[in-house]
Amino acid sequence: MRVFNFSAGPAVLPEEVLQQVREELVDWRGAGMSVMEMSHRGKRFVSIAEAAEADLRELLDIPAHYKVLFLQGGATGQFAAVPLNLAAPGATVDYVNTGAWSKKAIAEARRYARVHVAADAGAPYTTIPPTETWQCSADAAYLHYTPNETIGGVEFHFVPEVAAPLVADMSSTILSRPLDVSKFGLIYAGAQKNIGPAGLTLVIVREDLLGRARPETPTVLDYAAMAKDGSMLNTPPTFAWYVAGLVFQWLKRQGGLAAMAERNRAKAQLLYEAIDASGFYSNPVDPAHRSWMNVPFTLAKPELDKQFCEEARAAGLVTLEGHRSVGGMRASLYNAMPLEGVQALVAFMKEFERKHG
Ligand SMILES: *Cc1c(COP(=O)(O)O)cnc(C)c1O
């Protein structure tokens, strides 16, 4: 039996995509072999790779002067790749700190660049500092921010306007709604939240930012080198790339990102309304900046956390444990989580409160 999986990542994939993968797994469209066994330079895999990029470009309406890279190393690899590629030695880079993932990006960037924290939400990281208060450097090579803090559940529902090229870690929000890519210098995302299986990392980068990498930049992290070889400078994560391509096609069949935004808004609203209407559950995030993708919540009786997760699991609602650093609960509502999953969660929460509240 399939459960409703609220994991923050690796996360739920569309069942339709998994079924398609199963059908094609052993013998991909008459090739006599699995995608996993194909040469990445053969015409079959190249067609899979090109279709995935074309579908992604269509979904996000990516302008022609942006490159799309299919890399490895996760978002964490990009924490280093961004300063190595975009900041000359000694250059200043601006970062906005809105929580756990911002902090990790900042810590890694400090190894390579002079990091200026232009804005810091401060503990307990439940809000976004108003953009008027951001203290941006005059000469920053870029400004980095985290549009959705996967652990804290804080999301930007706007794109900040800054002078420096805007760099965004979109790991847990990419493809959840339409996006104006032209406002960004660079977007990156680990695949395992809203794109596909772990092992693939997407980078969307404006062409004029290419070719500035420091000489010591590892070749596999060098955007210009990777762009030149169509992300096939070395063996790419072929199977993850293929499955991501199937997810892109699924998104197109759903009506694209405008349709996903409507669904995601409705799913999040249903859960936040249930939390706010109860005296038993609470979410600490500033209502203006609550994430559509990751909803942390706590119980009025934290001693029941474990029991909540156990009973939820028995009801087919799994991976609701909060991040180990914050405790409580967290429900991740990525694209592939159907509305029925959120409805089932809300019904379960009401019943749990009735019994134990
Ligand atoms: C999951 C996550 C990461 C880390 O991704 P890896 O692929 O594990 O390196 C970084 N940033 C955000 C916002 C995330 O959600």
The ligand as an ORCA input file, in Angstrom:
! r2SCAN-3c Opt
* xyz 0 1
  C      17.877     19.948      1.283
  C      18.425     21.319      1.156
  C      19.797     21.547      0.976
  C      20.815     20.439      0.971
  O      20.718     19.714     -0.178
  P      21.751     18.526     -0.526
  O      21.295     18.140     -1.882
  O      21.537     17.471      0.528
  O      23.114     19.065     -0.476
  C      20.226     22.850      0.822
  N      19.359     23.876      0.828
  C      18.034     23.687      1.002
  C      17.122     24.865      1.005
  C      17.529     22.403      1.157
  O      16.203     22.214      1.334
*
